[in-house]
Amino acid sequence: MSKITGKDYLNVELYYEQESWIRQLPEEYRKRSEMSAFDRAFLCGLIKKYRPRKMVEAGVAAGTTSAVILNCLGSLELETVCYSIDICENYYRDSSRKSGYVVDEVKDRIKNCDKINHKMLLGKSFPERLEEIGGEIDFLILDTMHRLPGELLDFIAAYPFLSEHAIVVLHDIGLNLLNQNDFYMAPKVVFDTVSADKYLMADVDQLHGLPNIGAFRITKATRDNIGDLFSCMTYSWHYLPDLKLMRAYRRIVEQYYEDRFLSYFDRAWILQREMAENTVLKKKLLKKAWNEYEHILFYGAGKVGSIFYYFARENALKIDGVVVSDLSKVNEFEKSIFDDVPMYEWRDRPYNPDECGILITVGARYHDEIFDIVTREGYKVIG
Ligand SMILES: C[S@@+](CC[C@H](N)C(=O)[O-])C[C@H]1O[C@@H](n2cnc3c(N)ncnc32)[C@H](O)[C@@H]1O
């Protein structure tokens, strides 16, 4: 019997020239790149080969990798328009610095810097920026959350804005093994699921030669099999993006994908929210957030409210009141659960926005409506 063969991964010529540039930077900047020398050589090799016209980097952090990318574009004398996007205004490891601060501080060392068209977009998430950036992105780097659903939803959102044969680079495809933490699966899930021409090369320095970076080139098969990525939305999520971010992803799916994908997206999202309501992880995070507020109000006295009531009592967490939209609709059973907690209608709530956090304790179906009601008045939602 003949041996089974399969399509092999592609190789790109590694482009290490930027390493001599990065070595000249002060150590304080150098060590801020979250990519290894191999990762940067792989990324720059793809830039050199494909000479992008419109490039997007999602996930900037301090900005050392962004600076390397810009120096690479400048050295190759490319006329690329390059966008660097980060949801955080401030660097996530040191909030006294701006995200991407390294780019500003090493600007005068970047080759042909004045000719490079670079935009640093901070303070809004990747899907919220896509409309403003527009289509025909031919080179995308995803390096954001690493936990599901992070890069999975980022890619689903980005796909309608990519050019026909765009290159997509995924960083940290081995982070689950490097950090020995099975949370970090999102980039690898995208890499393995997408149908495309894939780049994967040996990195002799780690993981027995298996790399922490990969890339793919969009093909016709990517579109034909895009449903496989939606299917991945039912893998277990390790965090729940907040409502604003989920709505930004959803808006793109609604506008650019056929209805069955939107329907799948909605059902997977609601399922994940129901799961999260009960997970230990959520409870741990919730306990921490709970104690950050002077007072806590529950919004909702039904079944979900009772689950959180017992959770609070078991964990010695305060409840300063329960608000509901209409007191006349609270039944005797619900009242009996909250018998040691004052109950108010929302319009008679006892605290101002700066005095309390609100825990939304209604079922997932009503969650968004209540979220809008309370945030419109300036209240913070916990959990
Ligand atoms: C691992 S760091 C990026 C590292 C950087 N690429 C490097 O090589 O140095 C991840 C960054 O992604 C940002 N991020 C996470 N989710 C995001 C989202 N949905 N949109 C934009 N940025 C996001 C975080 O604020 C953080 O700065």
The ligand as a Tripos MOL2 file, in Angstrom:
@<TRIPOS>MOLECULE
LIG
   27    29     1     0     0
SMALL
NO_CHARGES

@<TRIPOS>ATOM
      1 C1         -0.3910   40.1020   22.4210 C.3       1 LIG1
      2 S1         -0.6650   41.8030   22.3710 S.3       1 LIG1
      3 C2         -0.0320   42.2770   20.8000 C.3       1 LIG1
      4 C3          1.4520   42.1310   20.6930 C.3       1 LIG1
      5 C4          2.0920   42.8310   19.5100 C.3       1 LIG1
      6 N1          1.5270   42.4160   18.2410 N.3       1 LIG1
      7 C5          3.5590   42.5600   19.5030 C.2       1 LIG1
      8 O1          4.0240   41.7190   18.6990 O.co2     1 LIG1
      9 O2          4.2910   43.1600   20.3030 O.co2     1 LIG1
     10 C6         -2.3850   41.8910   22.1540 C.3       1 LIG1
     11 C7         -2.9520   43.2900   21.9740 C.3       1 LIG1
     12 O3         -4.2280   43.1460   21.3530 O.3       1 LIG1
     13 C8         -5.1040   44.1200   21.8640 C.3       1 LIG1
     14 N2         -6.4840   43.6500   21.6030 N.ar      1 LIG1
     15 C9         -7.1490   42.6390   22.2100 C.ar      1 LIG1
     16 N3         -8.3760   42.4980   21.6700 N.ar      1 LIG1
     17 C10        -8.4890   43.4190   20.6900 C.ar      1 LIG1
     18 C11        -9.5300   43.7590   19.7710 C.ar      1 LIG1
     19 N4        -10.6950   43.0940   19.7430 N.pl3     1 LIG1
     20 N5         -9.3130   44.7840   18.9160 N.ar      1 LIG1
     21 C12        -8.1330   45.4470   18.9220 C.ar      1 LIG1
     22 N6         -7.1190   45.1610   19.7870 N.ar      1 LIG1
     23 C13        -7.2870   44.1550   20.6500 C.ar      1 LIG1
     24 C14        -4.7000   44.2290   23.3310 C.3       1 LIG1
     25 O4         -5.0870   45.4560   23.8840 O.3       1 LIG1
     26 C15        -3.1890   44.0600   23.2700 C.3       1 LIG1
     27 O5         -2.5300   45.3020   23.2040 O.3       1 LIG1
@<TRIPOS>BOND
     1     1     2 1
     2     2     3 1
     3     2    10 1
     4     3     4 1
     5     4     5 1
     6     5     6 1
     7     5     7 1
     8     7     8 2
     9     7     9 1
    10    10    11 1
    11    11    12 1
    12    11    26 1
    13    12    13 1
    14    13    14 1
    15    13    24 1
    16    14    15 ar
    17    14    23 ar
    18    15    16 ar
    19    16    17 ar
    20    17    18 ar
    21    17    23 ar
    22    18    19 1
    23    18    20 ar
    24    20    21 ar
    25    21    22 ar
    26    22    23 ar
    27    24    25 1
    28    24    26 1
    29    26    27 1
@<TRIPOS>SUBSTRUCTURE
     1 LIG1         1 GROUP 0 **** ****
